[in-house]
């Protein structure tokens, strides 16, 4: 996913800081959703993302890890993008 669509690339100005941040959150989801389909993260993929990309959240990492554990069986559970987005929002609070 990109905030730039092919038809608008020529007309597009440089992304704002917020737009770049949103694009990064989206791209990280897709980078870590590698073991199966790109539409979801497994609990293990989400755990890897949290450990590697969110090491400075300190207090928030505990609640994130609890949410990951609540996802259920690591081989069967799936975290869709909307749920991931919600978790990132909760972590940022």
C-alpha beads as a LAMMPS data file, in Angstrom:
LAMMPS data file: protein, C-alpha beads

93 atoms
92 bonds

1 atom types
1 bond types

-500.0 500.0 xlo xhi
-500.0 500.0 ylo yhi
-500.0 500.0 zlo zhi

Masses

1 110.0

Atoms # bond

1 1 1 0.000 0.000 0.000
2 1 1 1.130 3.493 -0.712
3 1 1 -0.461 6.852 -0.163
4 1 1 0.615 7.653 -3.718
5 1 1 -1.543 6.170 -6.442
6 1 1 0.053 5.728 -9.866
7 1 1 -2.274 8.262 -11.499
8 1 1 -1.626 10.899 -8.864
9 1 1 2.162 10.519 -8.629
10 1 1 2.798 13.392 -11.026
11 1 1 0.391 15.733 -9.226
12 1 1 1.395 14.679 -5.733
13 1 1 3.366 16.886 -3.433
14 1 1 5.772 15.477 -0.892
15 1 1 4.018 13.605 1.908
16 1 1 3.571 15.314 5.252
17 1 1 5.179 13.863 8.376
18 1 1 1.838 12.361 9.415
19 1 1 1.267 10.826 5.988
20 1 1 4.762 9.302 6.038
21 1 1 4.095 7.915 9.526
22 1 1 0.838 6.317 8.372
23 1 1 2.566 4.877 5.324
24 1 1 5.284 3.428 7.583
25 1 1 2.712 1.759 9.867
26 1 1 1.027 0.231 6.818
27 1 1 4.299 -0.898 5.251
28 1 1 5.487 -2.512 8.489
29 1 1 2.276 -4.550 8.645
30 1 1 2.972 -5.889 5.157
31 1 1 6.669 -6.486 5.869
32 1 1 5.867 -8.686 8.859
33 1 1 2.872 -10.471 7.306
34 1 1 5.124 -12.879 5.448
35 1 1 4.309 -16.414 6.594
36 1 1 0.863 -16.578 5.087
37 1 1 -1.289 -14.091 3.385
38 1 1 -0.460 -10.396 3.411
39 1 1 -3.929 -9.576 4.791
40 1 1 -3.130 -10.584 8.355
41 1 1 -0.403 -11.115 10.954
42 1 1 -0.010 -14.250 13.010
43 1 1 0.644 -13.797 16.750
44 1 1 4.307 -14.667 16.159
45 1 1 4.609 -12.106 13.361
46 1 1 2.985 -9.457 15.560
47 1 1 5.333 -10.360 18.421
48 1 1 8.336 -9.983 16.101
49 1 1 7.076 -6.598 14.934
50 1 1 6.579 -5.368 18.515
51 1 1 10.010 -6.564 19.671
52 1 1 11.915 -5.275 16.649
53 1 1 10.050 -2.085 15.741
54 1 1 8.548 -0.889 19.034
55 1 1 11.362 -1.402 21.554
56 1 1 10.930 1.994 23.213
57 1 1 7.264 1.801 24.103
58 1 1 8.181 0.570 27.573
59 1 1 4.896 0.529 29.458
60 1 1 2.870 -0.223 26.341
61 1 1 4.773 -3.361 25.372
62 1 1 3.288 -5.307 28.308
63 1 1 -0.321 -4.620 27.294
64 1 1 0.568 -5.319 23.660
65 1 1 2.063 -8.666 24.624
66 1 1 -1.085 -9.479 26.612
67 1 1 -3.224 -8.690 23.569
68 1 1 -1.012 -10.889 21.413
69 1 1 -1.360 -13.759 23.900
70 1 1 -5.148 -13.291 23.840
71 1 1 -5.137 -13.862 20.082
72 1 1 -5.048 -17.583 20.780
73 1 1 -3.225 -20.399 19.030
74 1 1 -0.189 -18.901 17.246
75 1 1 -0.687 -21.289 14.320
76 1 1 -4.341 -20.403 13.748
77 1 1 -4.937 -16.870 15.022
78 1 1 -4.993 -13.985 12.580
79 1 1 -4.706 -10.264 13.207
80 1 1 -6.270 -8.276 10.389
81 1 1 -5.051 -4.801 9.511
82 1 1 -7.883 -3.001 11.349
83 1 1 -7.052 -4.830 14.565
84 1 1 -3.345 -4.076 14.063
85 1 1 -4.193 -0.396 13.511
86 1 1 -6.204 -0.378 16.753
87 1 1 -3.304 -1.987 18.651
88 1 1 -0.881 0.621 17.282
89 1 1 -3.283 3.354 18.392
90 1 1 -3.548 1.849 21.869
91 1 1 0.242 1.606 22.101
92 1 1 0.620 5.257 21.142
93 1 1 -1.657 6.500 23.947

Bonds

1 1 1 2
2 1 2 3
3 1 3 4
4 1 4 5
5 1 5 6
6 1 6 7
7 1 7 8
8 1 8 9
9 1 9 10
10 1 10 11
11 1 11 12
12 1 12 13
13 1 13 14
14 1 14 15
15 1 15 16
16 1 16 17
17 1 17 18
18 1 18 19
19 1 19 20
20 1 20 21
21 1 21 22
22 1 22 23
23 1 23 24
24 1 24 25
25 1 25 26
26 1 26 27
27 1 27 28
28 1 28 29
29 1 29 30
30 1 30 31
31 1 31 32
32 1 32 33
33 1 33 34
34 1 34 35
35 1 35 36
36 1 36 37
37 1 37 38
38 1 38 39
39 1 39 40
40 1 40 41
41 1 41 42
42 1 42 43
43 1 43 44
44 1 44 45
45 1 45 46
46 1 46 47
47 1 47 48
48 1 48 49
49 1 49 50
50 1 50 51
51 1 51 52
52 1 52 53
53 1 53 54
54 1 54 55
55 1 55 56
56 1 56 57
57 1 57 58
58 1 58 59
59 1 59 60
60 1 60 61
61 1 61 62
62 1 62 63
63 1 63 64
64 1 64 65
65 1 65 66
66 1 66 67
67 1 67 68
68 1 68 69
69 1 69 70
70 1 70 71
71 1 71 72
72 1 72 73
73 1 73 74
74 1 74 75
75 1 75 76
76 1 76 77
77 1 77 78
78 1 78 79
79 1 79 80
80 1 80 81
81 1 81 82
82 1 82 83
83 1 83 84
84 1 84 85
85 1 85 86
86 1 86 87
87 1 87 88
88 1 88 89
89 1 89 90
90 1 90 91
91 1 91 92
92 1 92 93
